[in-house]
Amino acid sequence: MRRLRRCKIVATLGPACVDQRTMLDLYRAGADLFRINMSHSDHATMRERVQMIRNVEKEVRRPIGILLDLQGPKLRIGEFADGAVYLTKGAEFTLDSDPAPGNAERVRLPHPEILNALHPGNTVLIDDGKVRLHIVEASREKAKAIVDVAGKISNRKGVSLPDTEIPVSSMTEKDRADLDAGLNEGVDWVAVSFVQRPDDIAEVKKFARGRALVMAKIEKPQAINRLDEIMEMSDALMVARGDLGVEMPLERVPGLQKRMTRLGRRFGKPVVVATQMLESMISSPVPTRAEVSNVATAVFEGADAVMLSAESASGQFPVEAVATMNRIAEEVEKDMVYRAVIEAQRGAAPDPTGADAIAMAARDVAETLELKAVCAWTFSGSTVFRLARERPEPPVLALTPNAATARRLSLVWGVHAVVTRDAHDIDDMAKRACKFSNREGFSQEGDRVIIVAGVPFGTPGATNMVRIAFAGAER
């Protein structure tokens, strides 16, 4: 099954798609990769969903990626004697370490690391920013604040600190257990929540030991100041616009989204745009016009993937939401200005390595000669990541003996991956690349394709060869 678009679609699994039949329908509607959100899944549920995805994979005979999204540290206030209180604007309210039930004047903050990090002037958001306070006095035991935005707060509501760096890991004990379980099941990507610094990614990568690629979710202002470092450490970025829009002014989020998609292009790493893409389709069979433009903007920007959250996980129309997103992406990529926008976003010269130079040259040759496909033999996927960064006009056909690599590439812009045995010599490489290009519908006999590979075969990162061949018969 060949997609007619380059931008990929990530669909989140949940109560709306608990059976294998629905997952198959989601895939056929356009989902390229499935997300399992560990904030709402236990290990048994995760294992069951992984098995169903692999069963769908066998049925459609295409590699399907699995993204395990870790919950990350959830900071919450304690409980109130009456279950909830209403805070009025200008009132004084204290966050402290006292375990006694709270009232309209105070509540416990069961996170000593937060109390230690707070300083006068810091902002505190409660319940996704519905209530806003600023700190006026702070000590190790308590922090006195003034209410800036009034509202009702109840037991164990979430706490956000947009201008305070918390000296804790983005991985909790629950995350470690979830990650270990997911890696044992063979997930392909791991998303790290509430990343503040490159070390947060390094910690997960050390734990994963290459068994999955690691994606940094950018949802905290602290991460924005270190985007380059975080991108360099991670394998991909997710623009998590929901939490980012809580902790930063909403009007800044669109610009940051564009900045991150361009950063991903520069580094040659995938960027996923997420949150409220087609939000109204949770309860409606059609999206709003603004939501259609929202998805289209991400596709025009050259995002590697767009993601559905509650729309596919718990909405009333999960398959329709995926199909709608698929149609939007296809239409955008057929638009006459799409290629011009993609070309305008092309960054500076690639890194001064042979593999990067070959990727750029392959794109130039393919477009100059109007070749039908760029065929890349790859073991680790690094060659294909470089090619995708160049955003070539012909599609990229990735040929790999590694099923895990093919699944990981399901997230990467413009890539159609096929699992096959590795080439054993140069003639075999060219012959079978042409065969697969024809079989997968990219070319017909007599068309020309360009082939990128590394010699000796099977050596990761050894991209050093380009060859033009006729699909059908080597001449």
KOLMIDREN-498564 format. One line per field, with one value per residue (C-alpha): x negated, y, z negated; residue number from 1. Coordinates in nm, 4 decimals, m for minus. Layout:
px	c(X | ...)
py	c(Y | ...)
pz	c(Z | ...)
nr	c(NUM | ...)
% end
This chain:
px	c(0.0000 | m0.1664 | m0.0778 | m0.0167 | m0.1712 | m0.5071 | m0.3932 | m0.3197 | m0.0245 | m0.0531 | 0.2686 | 0.3018 | 0.4671 | 0.7257 | 1.0792 | 1.2120 | 0.9847 | 0.9400 | 0.9822 | 0.7600 | 1.0258 | 1.0368 | 0.6566 | 0.6618 | 0.9201 | 0.7045 | 0.4044 | 0.6005 | 0.7402 | 0.3858 | 0.2173 | m0.1542 | m0.2510 | m0.0564 | m0.1101 | m0.0551 | m0.0149 | m0.1447 | 0.0395 | 0.3517 | 0.2163 | 0.0908 | m0.1602 | 0.0994 | 0.2891 | m0.0327 | m0.1372 | 0.2036 | 0.1937 | m0.1589 | m0.0534 | 0.2513 | 0.0378 | m0.2052 | 0.0896 | 0.2114 | m0.1416 | m0.1378 | 0.2008 | 0.1097 | m0.2505 | m0.3887 | m0.6158 | m0.4215 | m0.5948 | m0.4990 | m0.5585 | m0.5620 | m0.4836 | m0.6131 | m0.4045 | m0.6889 | m0.6776 | m0.3260 | m0.3422 | m0.0217 | 0.1081 | 0.2467 | 0.6068 | 0.8555 | 1.0719 | 1.3825 | 1.2547 | 1.2153 | 1.1750 | 1.2265 | 0.9305 | 1.0128 | 0.7892 | 0.5409 | 0.5814 | 0.2804 | 0.2356 | m0.0409 | m0.1925 | m0.3632 | m0.4903 | m0.2222 | m0.0292 | 0.2902 | 0.5878 | 0.5907 | 0.8325 | 0.8791 | 0.5503 | 0.3109 | 0.2590 | m0.0168 | m0.2639 | m0.4033 | m0.7142 | m1.0016 | m1.2058 | m0.9553 | m0.9590 | m1.3387 | m1.3374 | m1.0776 | m1.1836 | m0.9938 | m0.8528 | m0.8092 | m0.4741 | m0.2724 | 0.0059 | 0.2677 | 0.5053 | 0.3587 | 0.3345 | 0.6952 | 0.5560 | 0.2386 | 0.0300 | m0.3029 | m0.5420 | m0.6190 | m0.8071 | m0.9784 | m1.1568 | m1.2286 | m0.9023 | m0.6562 | m0.5994 | m0.3613 | m0.1853 | 0.0664 | 0.3534 | 0.3360 | 0.6098 | 0.8979 | 1.0685 | 1.1714 | 0.9124 | 0.9787 | 0.7874 | 0.4640 | 0.4787 | 0.1652 | m0.1000 | m0.3087 | m0.6098 | m0.6796 | m0.9794 | m1.1264 | m1.3662 | m1.2933 | m1.6060 | m1.4427 | m1.4733 | m1.2060 | m1.1942 | m1.0062 | m1.0122 | m0.6876 | m0.8540 | m1.1469 | m0.9131 | m0.7036 | m1.0111 | m1.1544 | m0.8231 | m0.7922 | m1.1460 | m1.0875 | m0.7848 | m0.9897 | m0.8486 | m1.0240 | m1.0143 | m1.0038 | m0.8696 | m1.0076 | m0.7670 | m0.8506 | m1.2058 | m1.3993 | m1.7583 | m1.9664 | m2.0498 | m1.6842 | m1.7222 | m2.0652 | m1.9209 | m1.6539 | m1.8983 | m2.1343 | m1.8479 | m1.7245 | m2.0721 | m1.9681 | m1.6646 | m1.4398 | m1.4883 | m1.4173 | m1.1900 | m1.1960 | m0.8558 | m0.8967 | m0.6329 | m0.8247 | m0.9769 | m1.3040 | m1.3474 | m1.3023 | m1.6230 | m1.8156 | m1.6504 | m1.9720 | m2.1317 | m1.8171 | m1.7800 | m2.1425 | m2.0947 | m1.7555 | m1.6479 | m1.3334 | m1.1218 | m0.7526 | m0.5957 | m0.3631 | m0.1518 | 0.0931 | m0.1355 | m0.3565 | m0.0526 | 0.0218 | m0.3257 | m0.3932 | m0.1808 | 0.0409 | m0.0574 | m0.4190 | m0.3376 | m0.2896 | m0.6276 | m0.7928 | m0.6317 | m0.7891 | m1.1216 | m1.1215 | m1.0263 | m1.3132 | m1.5484 | m1.4550 | m1.5246 | m1.8656 | m1.9608 | m1.8035 | m1.5757 | m1.1968 | m0.9569 | m0.6017 | m0.3376 | m0.0830 | 0.2176 | 0.5627 | 0.5006 | 0.8642 | 1.0033 | 1.3671 | 1.3668 | 1.3729 | 1.7486 | 1.8114 | 1.7699 | 1.6210 | 1.3541 | 1.3746 | 1.2238 | 0.9672 | 0.8576 | 0.8134 | 0.5875 | 0.4073 | 0.3152 | 0.2367 | m0.0046 | m0.2051 | m0.2211 | m0.3254 | m0.5989 | m0.7460 | m0.6709 | m0.7612 | m0.4371 | m0.1143 | 0.0458 | 0.3968 | 0.4495 | 0.8006 | 0.9449 | 0.8375 | 0.7935 | 1.1301 | 1.3295 | 1.6515 | 1.5007 | 1.1435 | 1.1265 | 1.2874 | 1.0342 | 0.7414 | 0.9028 | 0.9633 | 0.6029 | 0.4882 | 0.6980 | 0.5721 | 0.2069 | 0.2588 | 0.4284 | 0.1606 | m0.1174 | 0.0570 | 0.0825 | m0.1262 | m0.3021 | m0.3915 | m0.7248 | m0.8177 | m0.7585 | m0.9579 | m1.2448 | m1.2444 | m1.2904 | m1.6022 | m1.8722 | m2.2406 | m2.4892 | m2.4903 | m2.7514 | m3.0904 | m3.0672 | m3.0636 | m2.7191 | m2.5650 | m2.7261 | m2.5972 | m2.2451 | m2.2451 | m2.3926 | m2.1345 | m1.8547 | m2.0065 | m2.0592 | m1.7107 | m1.5428 | m1.7604 | m1.6991 | m1.3392 | m1.4048 | m1.1131 | m1.2563 | m1.5536 | m1.6302 | m1.8419 | m1.9935 | m2.0247 | m2.0832 | m2.0525 | m1.8396 | m2.0970 | m2.1258 | m1.7507 | m1.7370 | m1.9915 | m1.7970 | m1.4698 | m1.6343 | m1.6947 | m1.3198 | m1.3728 | m1.0858 | m1.0891 | m0.9842 | m1.2441 | m1.2334 | m1.4236 | m1.5455 | m1.6653 | m1.7250 | m1.6338 | m1.2604 | m1.3183 | m1.4753 | m1.1805 | m0.9384 | m1.1364 | m1.1343 | m0.7535 | m0.7846 | m1.0190 | m0.9010 | m0.8575 | m0.9974 | m0.8454 | m1.0356 | m1.0614 | m1.2193 | m1.4370 | m1.7629 | m2.0728 | m2.2410 | m2.5419 | m2.7135 | m2.6698 | m2.4790 | m2.2400 | m2.1940 | m2.0907 | m1.8779 | m1.6708 | m1.6344 | m1.4795 | m1.2593 | m1.1223 | m1.0735 | m0.8537 | m0.6741 | m0.5914 | m0.4494 | m0.7166 | m0.8385 | m0.7707 | m1.0063 | m1.2372 | m1.2103 | m1.5274 | m1.5918 | m1.8884 | m2.0361 | m2.2274 | m2.4182 | m2.7270 | m3.0063 | m3.0819 | m2.7151 | m2.5625 | m2.7996 | m2.6037 | m2.6922 | m2.9026 | m2.7043 | m2.9559 | m2.7997 | m2.5407 | m2.4238 | m2.1617 | m1.9798 | m1.6892 | m1.3967 | m1.3317 | m1.6677 | m2.0150 | m2.1892)
py	c(0.0000 | 0.3161 | 0.6543 | 0.9436 | 1.1980 | 1.2666 | 1.3959 | 1.1074 | 1.0631 | 0.9497 | 0.8165 | 0.7796 | 0.4605 | 0.4617 | 0.3524 | 0.4421 | 0.1877 | m0.1115 | m0.3838 | m0.4963 | m0.4269 | m0.0575 | m0.0367 | m0.1873 | 0.0709 | 0.3488 | 0.2255 | 0.1992 | 0.5476 | 0.6843 | 0.6214 | 0.5435 | 0.5103 | 0.4416 | 0.6209 | 0.4498 | 0.7095 | 0.5651 | 0.8352 | 0.6296 | 0.2768 | 0.0011 | m0.2595 | m0.5227 | m0.2769 | m0.1628 | m0.5206 | m0.6011 | m0.2971 | m0.3702 | m0.7239 | m0.5976 | m0.3458 | m0.6217 | m0.8340 | m0.5445 | m0.5087 | m0.8703 | m0.8288 | m0.5184 | m0.6331 | m0.2907 | m0.1791 | 0.0179 | 0.2207 | 0.2307 | 0.5416 | 0.4895 | 0.8220 | 0.8358 | 1.0233 | 1.2167 | 1.3868 | 1.4991 | 1.7811 | 1.8187 | 2.0014 | 1.8079 | 1.7809 | 2.0230 | 1.9646 | 2.0424 | 1.8972 | 2.2362 | 2.6100 | 2.9297 | 3.1679 | 3.5339 | 3.7765 | 3.9523 | 3.7008 | 3.5560 | 3.1784 | 2.9569 | 2.6392 | 2.4429 | 2.1045 | 2.0595 | 1.7335 | 1.8689 | 1.9177 | 2.2576 | 2.5505 | 2.8875 | 3.0098 | 2.7188 | 2.3734 | 2.1170 | 2.0993 | 1.7451 | 1.8176 | 1.9536 | 2.0013 | 2.2658 | 2.4512 | 2.4513 | 2.5957 | 2.8716 | 3.2344 | 3.5622 | 3.6661 | 3.3101 | 3.2237 | 2.9203 | 2.7815 | 2.5443 | 2.3240 | 2.4000 | 2.7705 | 2.8214 | 2.9726 | 3.1837 | 3.3009 | 3.4727 | 3.4048 | 3.6848 | 3.4922 | 3.1527 | 2.9146 | 2.5419 | 2.4808 | 2.7137 | 2.9675 | 3.2595 | 3.3728 | 3.6294 | 3.5206 | 3.6915 | 3.4935 | 3.3801 | 3.0431 | 2.7208 | 2.4550 | 2.1077 | 1.8062 | 1.7057 | 1.9495 | 1.9849 | 2.2502 | 2.4164 | 2.6421 | 2.8264 | 3.0256 | 2.7824 | 2.5030 | 2.2030 | 2.0049 | 1.6668 | 1.4120 | 1.3985 | 1.0214 | 0.8974 | 0.5454 | 0.4812 | 0.5980 | 0.3632 | 0.0694 | 0.1724 | 0.2207 | m0.1163 | m0.2872 | m0.1046 | m0.1844 | m0.5509 | m0.5394 | m0.3848 | m0.0315 | 0.1806 | 0.5335 | 0.6677 | 1.0178 | 1.1913 | 1.4327 | 1.7639 | 1.7828 | 2.0748 | 1.9995 | 1.7700 | 1.5510 | 1.4432 | 1.2866 | 1.1443 | 0.9601 | 0.7882 | 0.7044 | 0.5462 | 0.3325 | 0.2417 | 0.1450 | 0.1827 | m0.0442 | 0.2491 | 0.6028 | 0.8858 | 1.1847 | 1.5020 | 1.6546 | 2.0304 | 2.1563 | 2.3643 | 2.7124 | 2.5854 | 2.3609 | 2.6486 | 2.8118 | 2.4892 | 2.3728 | 2.3236 | 2.1178 | 1.9094 | 1.8475 | 1.7428 | 1.4879 | 1.3528 | 1.1600 | 1.3684 | 1.6512 | 1.6750 | 2.0203 | 1.9525 | 2.2633 | 2.1869 | 2.2170 | 2.4650 | 2.6915 | 2.6657 | 2.7633 | 3.0271 | 3.3009 | 3.1335 | 3.3815 | 3.2585 | 2.8961 | 2.9280 | 3.0948 | 2.8327 | 2.5598 | 2.7060 | 2.7456 | 2.3800 | 2.2438 | 2.4380 | 2.3213 | 1.9611 | 2.0179 | 2.1643 | 1.8728 | 1.6113 | 1.4810 | 1.4327 | 1.6838 | 1.5906 | 1.8625 | 1.7614 | 1.8650 | 1.9839 | 1.9306 | 1.8322 | 1.8793 | 1.9244 | 1.5793 | 1.4290 | 1.4842 | 1.5915 | 1.3964 | 1.7055 | 1.9521 | 2.3293 | 2.5319 | 2.6681 | 2.3137 | 2.2241 | 2.5272 | 2.4229 | 2.0820 | 2.2309 | 2.4813 | 2.2021 | 2.0148 | 2.3291 | 2.3839 | 2.0459 | 1.8722 | 1.5050 | 1.4065 | 1.5418 | 1.3728 | 1.2994 | 1.2639 | 1.2445 | 1.2579 | 0.8979 | 0.7774 | 0.8636 | 1.0507 | 0.9382 | 0.9432 | 0.8067 | 0.6623 | 0.9716 | 1.1925 | 1.0003 | 0.9988 | 1.3737 | 1.4405 | 1.2176 | 1.4112 | 1.7468 | 1.6375 | 1.4946 | 1.8119 | 2.0402 | 1.8418 | 1.8705 | 2.2483 | 2.4414 | 2.6426 | 2.3446 | 2.2658 | 2.6344 | 2.6564 | 2.3386 | 2.4652 | 2.8017 | 2.6256 | 2.4450 | 2.5249 | 2.5904 | 2.3512 | 2.0032 | 1.8828 | 1.8289 | 1.4498 | 1.2139 | 1.0796 | 1.4282 | 1.5371 | 1.2255 | 1.2846 | 1.6390 | 1.5238 | 1.2461 | 1.5000 | 1.7331 | 1.4527 | 1.3086 | 1.6445 | 1.7514 | 1.4250 | 1.3944 | 1.0464 | 0.8474 | 0.7552 | 0.7813 | 0.4258 | 0.3988 | 0.0825 | 0.1307 | m0.0761 | 0.1777 | 0.4333 | 0.7134 | 0.7344 | 0.7822 | 1.0468 | 1.2459 | 1.2037 | 1.3067 | 1.6254 | 1.7249 | 1.6888 | 1.5513 | 1.5838 | 1.2110 | 0.9743 | 0.7988 | 0.4183 | 0.2779 | m0.0810 | m0.2433 | m0.5911 | m0.4565 | m0.4603 | m0.2268 | 0.0308 | 0.0121 | 0.0715 | 0.3700 | 0.5210 | 0.5214 | 0.8591 | 1.0177 | 1.2554 | 1.1064 | 0.7626 | 0.4345 | 0.1512 | m0.2093 | m0.4941 | m0.7181 | m0.9092 | m0.6951 | m0.6611 | m0.8876 | m0.6916 | m0.3749 | m0.5405 | m0.7066 | m0.3710 | m0.1985 | m0.4841 | m0.5280 | m0.1543 | m0.1255 | m0.4278 | m0.2846 | 0.0587 | m0.1023 | m0.3322 | m0.0535 | 0.1648 | 0.4342 | 0.3487 | 0.1386 | m0.0615 | 0.1763 | 0.4576 | 0.5728 | 0.5799 | 0.6822 | 0.4433 | 0.5430 | 0.2875 | 0.2191 | m0.0229 | m0.2576 | m0.3489 | m0.3772 | m0.1221 | 0.1502 | 0.5059 | 0.4014 | 0.5854 | 0.6397 | 0.5506 | 0.6829 | 0.5017 | 0.5749 | 0.2706 | 0.1838 | 0.0280 | m0.3058 | m0.3917 | m0.2725 | m0.1177)
pz	c(0.0000 | 0.1233 | m0.0277 | 0.2094 | m0.0277 | m0.1920 | m0.5339 | m0.7723 | m1.0088 | m1.3718 | m1.5293 | m1.9059 | m2.0298 | m2.3063 | m2.3992 | m2.0534 | m1.8838 | m2.1121 | m1.8504 | m1.5672 | m1.3048 | m1.3954 | m1.3908 | m1.0422 | m0.9363 | m1.0826 | m0.8864 | m0.5636 | m0.6226 | m0.6375 | m0.9738 | m0.9286 | m1.2926 | m1.6132 | m1.9444 | m2.2792 | m2.5538 | m2.8816 | m3.0767 | m3.0045 | m2.9535 | m3.1801 | m3.0700 | m2.9840 | m2.7624 | m2.5977 | m2.5190 | m2.3762 | m2.1498 | m2.0301 | m1.9366 | m1.7467 | m1.5568 | m1.4586 | m1.3435 | m1.1274 | m0.9945 | m0.8791 | m0.7162 | m0.5161 | m0.4549 | m0.5378 | m0.8255 | m1.0891 | m1.3568 | m1.7256 | m1.9381 | m2.3150 | m2.4830 | m2.8412 | m3.0974 | m3.2567 | m3.5978 | m3.6923 | m3.9439 | m4.1452 | m4.4498 | m4.7481 | m4.8618 | m5.0187 | m5.3260 | m5.1189 | m4.7917 | m4.6210 | m4.6850 | m4.4868 | m4.4766 | m4.4222 | m4.2368 | m4.4633 | m4.7462 | m4.9229 | m4.8843 | m5.0234 | m4.8816 | m5.1593 | m5.2788 | m5.5475 | m5.4788 | m5.6400 | m5.4005 | m5.2339 | m5.2427 | m5.0716 | m5.2205 | m5.1623 | m5.0193 | m5.0289 | m4.7411 | m4.7807 | m4.5740 | m4.7854 | m4.4696 | m4.3552 | m4.6852 | m4.6718 | m4.3200 | m4.3593 | m4.3901 | m4.4252 | m4.0902 | m3.9597 | m3.8044 | m3.9156 | m3.6964 | m3.8361 | m3.6351 | m3.2896 | m3.3622 | m3.4699 | m3.7915 | m3.7867 | m4.0821 | m4.1318 | m4.4197 | m4.6635 | m4.9342 | m4.9169 | m5.1509 | m5.1656 | m5.3557 | m5.1848 | m4.9108 | m4.9552 | m4.6381 | m4.5103 | m4.2846 | m3.9434 | m3.7671 | m3.9855 | m3.9627 | m4.1261 | m4.2062 | m4.3381 | m4.4677 | m4.2951 | m4.0065 | m3.7980 | m3.8614 | m3.5891 | m3.6399 | m3.3139 | m3.4373 | m3.6908 | m3.6026 | m3.8218 | m3.9145 | m3.8542 | m3.5777 | m3.3096 | m3.3790 | m3.6840 | m3.8253 | m3.6378 | m3.3163 | m3.3720 | m3.4202 | m3.1182 | m2.9026 | m3.0002 | m2.9208 | m2.5885 | m2.4788 | m2.5603 | m2.3284 | m2.0497 | m2.0235 | m1.7630 | m1.9036 | m2.2607 | m2.3315 | m2.6408 | m2.8131 | m2.9811 | m2.8487 | m2.9987 | m2.9019 | m2.6755 | m2.9748 | m2.9904 | m2.6465 | m2.7218 | m3.0211 | m2.8109 | m2.5324 | m2.7820 | m2.9105 | m2.5604 | m2.4319 | m2.0688 | m2.0955 | m2.0023 | m1.8756 | m2.1183 | m2.0521 | m2.2633 | m2.3328 | m2.3417 | m2.5829 | m2.8368 | m2.7964 | m2.9475 | m2.6427 | m2.3989 | m2.5242 | m2.4498 | m2.1297 | m1.9344 | m2.2112 | m2.2625 | m1.8897 | m1.8626 | m2.1418 | m2.0309 | m1.7212 | m1.6616 | m1.8056 | m1.8831 | m1.8885 | m2.1841 | m2.1375 | m2.4191 | m2.7209 | m2.5376 | m2.4967 | m2.8686 | m2.9845 | m2.7176 | m2.5581 | m2.2982 | m2.0311 | m2.0449 | m1.9675 | m1.5860 | m1.5477 | m1.7637 | m1.5542 | m1.2411 | m1.4157 | m1.5201 | m1.1790 | m1.0263 | m1.2991 | m1.2265 | m0.8593 | m0.9396 | m1.1636 | m0.9340 | m1.2089 | m1.2009 | m1.3539 | m1.4572 | m1.4973 | m1.7615 | m1.9724 | m1.8690 | m1.4992 | m1.4322 | m1.7822 | m1.6820 | m1.5224 | m1.8703 | m1.8506 | m1.4906 | m1.1647 | m0.9946 | m1.1131 | m1.1226 | m0.8389 | m1.0821 | m1.1744 | m0.8087 | m0.7720 | m1.0905 | m0.9460 | m0.6053 | m0.7591 | m0.9225 | m0.5908 | m0.4013 | m0.6600 | m0.5703 | m0.9006 | m0.8858 | m1.0567 | m1.1993 | m1.4977 | m1.6175 | m1.9929 | m2.1397 | m1.7869 | m1.7238 | m2.0837 | m2.2340 | m1.9706 | m1.8074 | m1.4567 | m1.4753 | m1.1231 | m0.9726 | m1.1528 | m1.0025 | m0.6574 | m0.6787 | m0.7760 | m0.4916 | m0.2367 | m0.3634 | m0.3354 | 0.0133 | 0.1346 | m0.0104 | 0.1533 | 0.4915 | 0.4585 | 0.7096 | 0.4393 | 0.2180 | 0.3816 | 0.3859 | 0.0103 | m0.0541 | 0.1604 | m0.0159 | m0.3485 | m0.2336 | m0.4832 | m0.4581 | m0.3058 | m0.4625 | m0.7038 | m0.5362 | m0.5253 | m0.2308 | m0.3198 | m0.3402 | m0.0147 | 0.1596 | 0.0279 | 0.1665 | 0.4967 | 0.5295 | 0.4873 | 0.7486 | 1.0015 | 0.9428 | 0.9959 | 1.2902 | 1.4779 | 1.3543 | 1.2203 | 1.0807 | 0.7408 | 0.5092 | 0.3945 | 0.0821 | m0.0602 | m0.4340 | m0.7449 | m1.0271 | m0.8423 | m0.8611 | m0.4813 | m0.4473 | m0.7205 | m0.5204 | m0.1972 | m0.3617 | m0.4898 | m0.1278 | m0.0550 | 0.3001 | 0.5442 | 0.6346 | 0.3548 | 0.1420 | 0.1520 | m0.1471 | m0.1119 | m0.4318 | m0.5741 | m0.9180 | m1.0025 | m1.2998 | m1.0673 | m0.8274 | m1.1139 | m1.2420 | m0.8939 | m0.8951 | m1.0706 | m0.8155 | m0.5424 | m0.1976 | m0.2809 | m0.1656 | m0.3345 | m0.2176 | m0.4134 | m0.1975 | m0.2207 | m0.1807 | 0.1569 | 0.2057 | 0.4833 | 0.6897 | 0.9741 | 0.7313 | 0.5584 | 0.8819 | 1.0139 | 0.7011 | 0.6407 | 0.9857 | 0.9218 | 0.5988 | 0.7547 | 1.0189 | 0.7777 | 0.5337 | 0.8105 | 0.8326 | 1.1805 | 1.4861 | 1.7018 | 1.8836 | 1.6306 | 1.4611 | 1.0864 | 0.8762 | 0.6224 | 0.3091 | 0.1041 | m0.0997 | m0.0191 | m0.1865 | m0.2190 | m0.5661 | m0.7182 | m0.9032 | m0.8006 | m0.5006 | m0.2298 | 0.0481 | 0.3833 | 0.6310 | 0.9432 | 1.2091 | 1.3454 | 1.5733 | 1.3898 | 1.5496 | 1.6959 | 1.6048 | 1.9040)
nr	c(1 | 2 | 3 | 4 | 5 | 6 | 7 | 8 | 9 | 10 | 11 | 12 | 13 | 14 | 15 | 16 | 17 | 18 | 19 | 20 | 21 | 22 | 23 | 24 | 25 | 26 | 27 | 28 | 29 | 30 | 31 | 32 | 33 | 34 | 35 | 36 | 37 | 38 | 39 | 40 | 41 | 42 | 43 | 44 | 45 | 46 | 47 | 48 | 49 | 50 | 51 | 52 | 53 | 54 | 55 | 56 | 57 | 58 | 59 | 60 | 61 | 62 | 63 | 64 | 65 | 66 | 67 | 68 | 69 | 70 | 71 | 72 | 73 | 74 | 75 | 76 | 77 | 78 | 79 | 80 | 81 | 82 | 83 | 84 | 85 | 86 | 87 | 88 | 89 | 90 | 91 | 92 | 93 | 94 | 95 | 96 | 97 | 98 | 99 | 100 | 101 | 102 | 103 | 104 | 105 | 106 | 107 | 108 | 109 | 110 | 111 | 112 | 113 | 114 | 115 | 116 | 117 | 118 | 119 | 120 | 121 | 122 | 123 | 124 | 125 | 126 | 127 | 128 | 129 | 130 | 131 | 132 | 133 | 134 | 135 | 136 | 137 | 138 | 139 | 140 | 141 | 142 | 143 | 144 | 145 | 146 | 147 | 148 | 149 | 150 | 151 | 152 | 153 | 154 | 155 | 156 | 157 | 158 | 159 | 160 | 161 | 162 | 163 | 164 | 165 | 166 | 167 | 168 | 169 | 170 | 171 | 172 | 173 | 174 | 175 | 176 | 177 | 178 | 179 | 180 | 181 | 182 | 183 | 184 | 185 | 186 | 187 | 188 | 189 | 190 | 191 | 192 | 193 | 194 | 195 | 196 | 197 | 198 | 199 | 200 | 201 | 202 | 203 | 204 | 205 | 206 | 207 | 208 | 209 | 210 | 211 | 212 | 213 | 214 | 215 | 216 | 217 | 218 | 219 | 220 | 221 | 222 | 223 | 224 | 225 | 226 | 227 | 228 | 229 | 230 | 231 | 232 | 233 | 234 | 235 | 236 | 237 | 238 | 239 | 240 | 241 | 242 | 243 | 244 | 245 | 246 | 247 | 248 | 249 | 250 | 251 | 252 | 253 | 254 | 255 | 256 | 257 | 258 | 259 | 260 | 261 | 262 | 263 | 264 | 265 | 266 | 267 | 268 | 269 | 270 | 271 | 272 | 273 | 274 | 275 | 276 | 277 | 278 | 279 | 280 | 281 | 282 | 283 | 284 | 285 | 286 | 287 | 288 | 289 | 290 | 291 | 292 | 293 | 294 | 295 | 296 | 297 | 298 | 299 | 300 | 301 | 302 | 303 | 304 | 305 | 306 | 307 | 308 | 309 | 310 | 311 | 312 | 313 | 314 | 315 | 316 | 317 | 318 | 319 | 320 | 321 | 322 | 323 | 324 | 325 | 326 | 327 | 328 | 329 | 330 | 331 | 332 | 333 | 334 | 335 | 336 | 337 | 338 | 339 | 340 | 341 | 342 | 343 | 344 | 345 | 346 | 347 | 348 | 349 | 350 | 351 | 352 | 353 | 354 | 355 | 356 | 357 | 358 | 359 | 360 | 361 | 362 | 363 | 364 | 365 | 366 | 367 | 368 | 369 | 370 | 371 | 372 | 373 | 374 | 375 | 376 | 377 | 378 | 379 | 380 | 381 | 382 | 383 | 384 | 385 | 386 | 387 | 388 | 389 | 390 | 391 | 392 | 393 | 394 | 395 | 396 | 397 | 398 | 399 | 400 | 401 | 402 | 403 | 404 | 405 | 406 | 407 | 408 | 409 | 410 | 411 | 412 | 413 | 414 | 415 | 416 | 417 | 418 | 419 | 420 | 421 | 422 | 423 | 424 | 425 | 426 | 427 | 428 | 429 | 430 | 431 | 432 | 433 | 434 | 435 | 436 | 437 | 438 | 439 | 440 | 441 | 442 | 443 | 444 | 445 | 446 | 447 | 448 | 449 | 450 | 451 | 452 | 453 | 454 | 455 | 456 | 457 | 458 | 459 | 460 | 461 | 462 | 463 | 464 | 465 | 466 | 467 | 468 | 469 | 470 | 471 | 472 | 473 | 474 | 475)
% end
